Amino acid sequence: MYFKVNKDLLFEKLQLVASILPQRTTLLVLGNIKITVEKKTVCLSATDLDISLDTTFQTEVIEEGSITVPGRRFLETVRDLPPCEIEIKVIDDFVELRYDRGVYKMPAIPIDEYPEIPEISGKNHFPFPSNLLKNSVLKTAFAASKEPGRRALSGIHWHIFNNESIMVTTDGRKLAFYKCLIKKEETIKVNIPPKALRTLIGYIGDEEFDIDIKYDETKIGFYLKDTTIIARLIEEVFPDYKQVIPKDNKKVLEISREELLNALKRVSIYADSTSHLVSIDIEPKTLRVYTETELGSGEEHLQCTFNEKSITVNFNASYLSEILRNLDEEIVAFYINTPKTAVILTHKKKKKEELIYLLMPIITS
């Protein structure tokens, strides 16, 4: 194997494929990137067994072949090079990277030890607008569970039916729901690892185009012009989120998103480091954010509108701030029932989309 490539092009592709590499693994070869060289094309591949990614580029190929190389070391080596042309070749059991001022050699592992990249069986496929997919993921992915034992809640639940696309995530404490209108009457209901979708939207950027999506009973694939991402679907059943979205929250608080977010940032400096508890006293025209611990105390007063006399609700400041950062409008609305039941946060419904966040308050004795 022997090819030449521009440093910036190679680094761009390596950044993408390295995002799939597992942080920790007992299987050494999974820390490697597979390089396949055919004709004028180089393909870089990575997998963590749940998610696989292939990306290709055109360059000068001198000798075809394939090998695997330590992924992060390869990325770091290329990253720190100056702008240059790079030669990459296999010599004995090493991959040699050479440019006009230096040479680096990395131990290689043959491709016969590398897992096969899965393929999607069946004929289920459809196009989906990249901008809608990106917005759906950005508005929901943060709320997925990061706890290892909660497999069903670790994914992004994607349900398409009757020309509507719905993405939902939850960790049991907060929930994110995003719906947009699309032109697709067929039904799909899958639970996707967030890592796959985050990698995808990081790659597509702000460009607007249709992504070709294929799926079967166990996998889903996203096919772009030079990159393919295939993810194993999460088998565990996502809970029925409709049952936990309250329908009787009649107390309505409206407040400046930015002012509340900034107040939370300052007051939470004094909050408990585990619970991050802050209390919010709500009156018809004013709101008080406060906390008091052995670290000290902090409070701020903000203007608001509230359609009831008064109520106090305790929140995890980190969770509440995270939700506020994902709302776009200047004025946000809280729909409240009691201090012990789930609170809905949202902004004005737009013509072709709906965004709802659910947050459980902290209940103190």
C-alpha positions as a printed NumPy array, in Angstrom:
array([[  0.   ,   0.   ,   0.   ],
       [  1.38 ,   3.38 ,  -0.989],
       [ -0.355,   6.714,  -1.603],
       [  0.262,  10.467,  -1.437],
       [ -2.166,  12.954,   0.068],
       [ -2.468,  16.579,   1.157],
       [ -2.145,  16.957,   4.938],
       [ -5.288,  19.092,   5.371],
       [ -7.472,  16.645,   3.429],
       [ -6.165,  13.657,   5.38 ],
       [ -6.595,  15.421,   8.722],
       [-10.198,  16.393,   7.919],
       [-11.062,  12.773,   7.135],
       [ -9.169,  11.397,  10.131],
       [-11.044,  13.694,  12.503],
       [-14.334,  12.319,  11.226],
       [-13.435,   8.644,  11.381],
       [-11.604,   8.931,  14.731],
       [-14.815,  10.179,  16.364],
       [-16.095,   6.587,  16.167],
       [-13.108,   5.019,  17.965],
       [-14.053,   3.661,  21.419],
       [-12.581,   5.422,  24.444],
       [-11.771,   2.091,  26.105],
       [-11.737,  -1.402,  24.641],
       [-10.321,  -4.824,  25.444],
       [-10.015,  -5.551,  21.717],
       [ -6.832,  -3.786,  20.561],
       [ -7.76 ,  -3.659,  16.88 ],
       [-10.863,  -1.51 ,  17.609],
       [ -8.491,   1.338,  18.469],
       [ -7.19 ,   1.179,  14.896],
       [ -8.359,   2.872,  11.708],
       [ -8.614,   0.662,   8.666],
       [ -7.056,   2.069,   5.465],
       [ -8.119,   0.588,   2.126],
       [ -6.505,   1.85 ,  -1.091],
       [ -8.003,   0.974,  -4.494],
       [ -7.396,   2.682,  -7.855],
       [ -7.502,   6.413,  -7.08 ],
       [ -9.525,   6.11 ,  -3.882],
       [ -8.564,   5.826,  -0.204],
       [-11.188,   4.621,   2.288],
       [-10.788,   5.163,   6.044],
       [-12.944,   3.036,   8.356],
       [-13.574,   2.777,  12.101],
       [-15.961,   0.84 ,  14.327],
       [-16.753,   0.331,  17.987],
       [-18.956,  -2.694,  17.052],
       [-22.129,  -0.632,  17.605],
       [-21.329,   2.136,  15.116],
       [-19.266,   1.919,  11.936],
       [-18.086,   4.704,   9.645],
       [-16.49 ,   4.694,   6.175],
       [-15.253,   7.837,   4.457],
       [-13.424,   8.09 ,   1.131],
       [-11.336,  10.614,  -0.77 ],
       [ -9.561,  10.783,  -4.114],
       [ -5.768,  11.069,  -4.206],
       [ -2.625,   9.811,  -5.932],
       [ -2.375,   6.042,  -5.472],
       [  0.901,   4.316,  -6.244],
       [  0.179,   0.86 ,  -4.834],
       [ -3.144,  -0.64 ,  -3.753],
       [ -3.542,  -2.463,  -0.471],
       [ -5.06 ,  -2.306,   3.01 ],
       [ -3.907,  -2.194,   6.623],
       [ -4.995,  -0.933,  10.054],
       [ -3.063,   1.667,  12.04 ],
       [ -3.397,   3.034,  15.625],
       [ -6.17 ,   5.577,  15.164],
       [ -5.526,   8.341,  17.673],
       [ -1.748,   8.231,  17.232],
       [ -2.219,   8.516,  13.479],
       [ -4.604,  11.474,  13.95 ],
       [ -2.292,  13.273,  16.394],
       [  0.714,  12.802,  14.128],
       [ -1.06 ,  14.258,  11.104],
       [ -2.666,  17.05 ,  13.14 ],
       [  0.655,  18.511,  14.235],
       [  2.315,  18.499,  10.825],
       [  2.711,  21.775,   8.908],
       [  0.874,  22.168,   5.563],
       [  2.531,  19.609,   3.305],
       [  2.216,  16.595,   1.025],
       [  2.366,  13.273,   2.879],
       [  3.464,   9.855,   1.623],
       [  1.985,   6.829,   3.376],
       [  3.194,   3.298,   2.729],
       [  3.365,  -0.117,   4.391],
       [  6.859,  -1.442,   5.08 ],
       [  7.008,  -4.867,   6.735],
       [  4.768,  -4.636,   9.836],
       [  4.728,  -0.839,  10.009],
       [  2.898,   2.054,   8.384],
       [  5.365,   4.754,   7.415],
       [  4.285,   8.4  ,   7.203],
       [  6.826,  10.61 ,   5.447],
       [  6.941,  14.286,   4.552],
       [  9.781,  16.554,   3.423],
       [ 11.166,  17.082,   6.91 ],
       [ 10.489,  13.854,   8.748],
       [  9.425,  10.209,   8.953],
       [  7.092,   8.456,  11.429],
       [  6.477,   4.719,  11.751],
       [  3.53 ,   3.058,  13.498],
       [  2.972,  -0.654,  14.148],
       [  0.178,  -2.066,  11.967],
       [ -2.382,  -4.832,  12.449],
       [ -3.471,  -6.849,   9.366],
       [ -7.048,  -6.311,   8.198],
       [ -7.986,  -9.974,   8.685],
       [ -8.17 ,  -9.211,  12.429],
       [-10.472,  -6.227,  11.84 ],
       [-14.272,  -6.661,  12.245],
       [-16.378,  -6.687,   9.099],
       [-18.307,  -3.476,   8.528],
       [-22.019,  -4.463,   8.585],
       [-24.347,  -3.939,   5.644],
       [-28.032,  -3.067,   5.666],
       [-30.266,  -5.861,   4.424],
       [-33.686,  -5.305,   2.871],
       [-35.084,  -2.497,   0.764],
       [-36.305,  -0.028,   3.402],
       [-34.89 ,   3.386,   2.565],
       [-35.993,   7.001,   2.33 ],
       [-34.499,  10.511,   1.926],
       [-34.532,  12.941,   4.841],
       [-33.618,  16.675,   4.779],
       [-30.249,  17.23 ,   6.457],
       [-31.314,  20.505,   8.127],
       [-34.352,  18.897,   9.781],
       [-32.328,  15.92 ,  10.956],
       [-29.633,  18.183,  12.372],
       [-32.117,  20.351,  14.252],
       [-33.95 ,  17.3  ,  15.619],
       [-30.74 ,  15.82 ,  17.01 ],
       [-29.406,  19.091,  18.433],
       [-32.663,  19.712,  20.296],
       [-32.911,  16.253,  21.845],
       [-29.608,  14.341,  22.113],
       [-28.488,  16.025,  25.352],
       [-31.386,  14.533,  27.336],
       [-30.542,  10.877,  26.603],
       [-29.41 ,   8.818,  29.583],
       [-25.666,   8.413,  30.065],
       [-26.001,   5.745,  32.757],
       [-24.632,   2.357,  31.559],
       [-27.455,   0.326,  33.087],
       [-30.284,   2.17 ,  31.336],
       [-29.864,   0.879,  27.808],
       [-33.417,   1.665,  26.634],
       [-33.053,   5.311,  27.704],
       [-29.57 ,   5.736,  26.222],
       [-30.808,   6.208,  22.652],
       [-32.651,   8.745,  20.532],
       [-36.148,   7.418,  19.847],
       [-37.147,   8.301,  16.276],
       [-40.74 ,   7.822,  15.173],
       [-41.939,   8.806,  11.703],
       [-45.617,   8.455,  10.757],
       [-48.349,  10.417,   8.963],
       [-45.898,  13.002,   7.582],
       [-44.485,  13.766,  11.04 ],
       [-40.995,  13.139,  12.394],
       [-40.687,  12.898,  16.184],
       [-37.449,  12.533,  18.151],
       [-37.582,  11.91 ,  21.901],
       [-34.928,  11.37 ,  24.57 ],
       [-35.112,  11.014,  28.338],
       [-32.962,  10.059,  31.299],
       [-35.894,   9.796,  33.7  ],
       [-35.304,  13.301,  35.11 ],
       [-35.648,  15.362,  31.949],
       [-37.26 ,  14.687,  28.57 ],
       [-36.841,  16.307,  25.162],
       [-39.511,  16.088,  22.43 ],
       [-39.088,  17.563,  18.945],
       [-41.622,  17.218,  16.114],
       [-41.409,  18.514,  12.563],
       [-43.475,  18.021,   9.416],
       [-42.042,  16.013,   6.525],
       [-43.266,  14.373,   3.346],
       [-43.27 ,  10.708,   4.331],
       [-46.359,   8.638,   4.99 ],
       [-44.604,   5.346,   5.811],
       [-43.906,   4.459,   9.434],
       [-40.525,   3.93 ,  11.092],
       [-39.883,   3.526,  14.828],
       [-36.258,   3.03 ,  15.943],
       [-33.964,   3.734,  18.917],
       [-30.579,   5.033,  17.713],
       [-27.293,   5.486,  19.644],
       [-26.756,   9.272,  19.997],
       [-23.073,   8.911,  19.084],
       [-24.031,   7.926,  15.531],
       [-26.308,  10.921,  15.027],
       [-23.905,  13.382,  16.675],
       [-21.147,  12.211,  14.344],
       [-23.47 ,  12.564,  11.369],
       [-24.639,  16.111,  12.104],
       [-21.082,  17.169,  12.914],
       [-20.099,  16.074,   9.421],
       [-22.997,  17.555,   7.435],
       [-22.531,  21.08 ,   8.852],
       [-24.959,  23.733,   7.573],
       [-25.273,  22.346,   4.051],
       [-28.855,  21.475,   3.044],
       [-29.418,  18.258,   1.106],
       [-31.286,  14.971,   1.388],
       [-29.598,  12.165,   3.311],
       [-30.318,   8.653,   2.046],
       [-31.351,   6.516,   5.027],
       [-31.621,   2.713,   4.961],
       [-32.699,   0.435,   7.777],
       [-33.606,  -3.116,   8.698],
       [-34.653,  -4.814,  11.943],
       [-31.269,  -4.381,  13.648],
       [-29.399,  -1.53 ,  11.904],
       [-29.802,   1.918,  10.383],
       [-27.478,   3.516,   7.835],
       [-26.903,   7.104,   6.724],
       [-25.427,   7.415,   3.213],
       [-23.745,  10.597,   1.996],
       [-21.696,  11.21 ,  -1.124],
       [-18.384,  10.094,   0.407],
       [-19.302,   8.883,   3.91 ],
       [-21.449,   6.099,   5.347],
       [-22.459,   5.686,   9.003],
       [-24.129,   2.452,  10.099],
       [-25.41 ,   1.96 ,  13.644],
       [-26.837,  -1.042,  15.442],
       [-30.272,  -0.16 ,  16.759],
       [-30.885,  -0.349,  20.49 ],
       [-33.072,  -3.424,  20.97 ],
       [-34.561,  -2.453,  24.319],
       [-37.994,  -0.838,  23.982],
       [-38.169,   2.919,  24.548],
       [-40.802,   3.802,  27.179],
       [-44.151,   5.297,  26.229],
       [-43.22 ,   8.964,  26.56 ],
       [-46.801,  10.115,  25.905],
       [-47.861,   8.869,  29.325],
       [-45.405,  11.112,  31.184],
       [-46.151,  14.409,  29.38 ],
       [-48.706,  16.123,  31.649],
       [-51.866,  17.595,  30.19 ],
       [-53.157,  19.535,  33.207],
       [-50.348,  22.031,  33.848],
       [-52.412,  25.228,  33.943],
       [-50.077,  27.561,  35.85 ],
       [-48.091,  29.506,  33.245],
       [-44.842,  31.378,  33.881],
       [-43.298,  33.492,  31.11 ],
       [-39.811,  34.919,  31.548],
       [-36.732,  36.071,  29.658],
       [-34.676,  33.005,  28.791],
       [-31.352,  34.84 ,  28.86 ],
       [-32.01 ,  36.619,  32.171],
       [-33.038,  33.403,  33.899],
       [-30.105,  31.49 ,  32.428],
       [-27.623,  34.112,  33.651],
       [-29.207,  34.23 ,  37.101],
       [-28.999,  30.442,  37.409],
       [-25.337,  30.543,  36.422],
       [-24.507,  32.962,  39.234],
       [-26.744,  31.566,  41.957],
       [-25.777,  27.926,  41.332],
       [-22.187,  28.722,  42.349],
       [-23.508,  28.341,  45.914],
       [-25.669,  25.264,  45.255],
       [-24.968,  21.777,  46.564],
       [-22.363,  20.09 ,  44.347],
       [-24.434,  16.883,  44.094],
       [-28.066,  18.001,  43.769],
       [-27.368,  21.482,  42.263],
       [-30.634,  22.5  ,  43.948],
       [-31.958,  26.003,  43.432],
       [-35.37 ,  27.219,  44.552],
       [-37.583,  29.405,  42.411],
       [-40.293,  31.504,  44.103],
       [-42.796,  32.649,  41.499],
       [-45.173,  35.584,  42.018],
       [-47.483,  37.225,  39.443],
       [-44.826,  39.786,  38.394],
       [-41.543,  38.736,  40.022],
       [-39.439,  35.619,  40.363],
       [-36.748,  34.878,  42.965],
       [-33.961,  32.384,  42.28 ],
       [-32.048,  31.407,  45.405],
       [-30.018,  28.735,  47.177],
       [-28.33 ,  28.398,  50.552],
       [-25.696,  25.833,  51.565],
       [-22.537,  25.634,  53.659],
       [-20.846,  27.375,  50.71 ],
       [-22.934,  30.48 ,  51.309],
       [-26.073,  31.778,  49.663],
       [-27.156,  33.592,  46.539],
       [-30.384,  35.059,  45.222],
       [-31.6  ,  37.146,  42.33 ],
       [-34.933,  38.767,  41.473],
       [-36.298,  38.864,  37.925],
       [-39.393,  40.26 ,  36.224],
       [-41.898,  37.734,  34.887],
       [-45.583,  37.122,  34.262],
       [-47.464,  34.382,  36.113],
       [-51.184,  33.609,  35.939],
       [-51.508,  32.363,  39.544],
       [-50.841,  33.837,  42.999],
       [-47.56 ,  32.149,  43.966],
       [-45.667,  28.844,  43.954],
       [-42.18 ,  27.597,  44.849],
       [-40.473,  24.899,  42.764],
       [-37.006,  23.378,  43.317],
       [-34.889,  22.441,  40.3  ],
       [-31.513,  20.97 ,  39.489],
       [-29.831,  24.115,  38.145],
       [-27.65 ,  22.158,  35.706],
       [-30.635,  20.394,  34.113],
       [-32.693,  23.583,  33.925],
       [-29.801,  25.541,  32.386],
       [-29.214,  22.814,  29.818],
       [-32.828,  23.006,  28.698],
       [-32.818,  26.811,  28.547],
       [-29.727,  26.759,  26.332],
       [-31.603,  24.589,  23.829],
       [-34.602,  26.915,  23.549],
       [-34.339,  29.566,  20.837],
       [-36.887,  32.244,  21.692],
       [-36.219,  35.164,  24.021],
       [-39.327,  34.447,  26.124],
       [-39.794,  30.926,  27.455],
       [-42.874,  29.449,  29.085],
       [-43.083,  27.106,  32.083],
       [-46.305,  25.108,  32.456],
       [-46.631,  24.035,  36.088],
       [-49.099,  21.976,  38.099],
       [-47.605,  21.358,  41.556],
       [-44.115,  21.665,  43.089],
       [-43.857,  17.865,  42.974],
       [-44.927,  17.115,  39.398],
       [-43.223,  17.44 ,  36.025],
       [-42.893,  20.927,  34.552],
       [-43.167,  21.62 ,  30.809],
       [-40.808,  24.173,  29.243],
       [-41.269,  25.442,  25.718],
       [-41.484,  28.499,  23.488],
       [-44.116,  29.611,  21.015],
       [-45.042,  26.812,  18.649],
       [-43.748,  27.399,  15.142],
       [-45.71 ,  26.548,  12.007],
       [-43.891,  23.314,  11.117],
       [-42.288,  22.281,  14.399],
       [-43.024,  21.669,  18.066],
       [-40.471,  21.568,  20.889],
       [-41.266,  20.404,  24.43 ],
       [-38.968,  19.866,  27.374],
       [-40.031,  18.109,  30.546],
       [-38.186,  18.562,  33.84 ],
       [-38.844,  16.845,  37.145],
       [-38.514,  19.157,  40.159],
       [-36.443,  18.237,  43.197],
       [-38.72 ,  17.232,  46.068],
       [-37.438,  18.126,  49.512],
       [-38.869,  16.866,  52.801]])
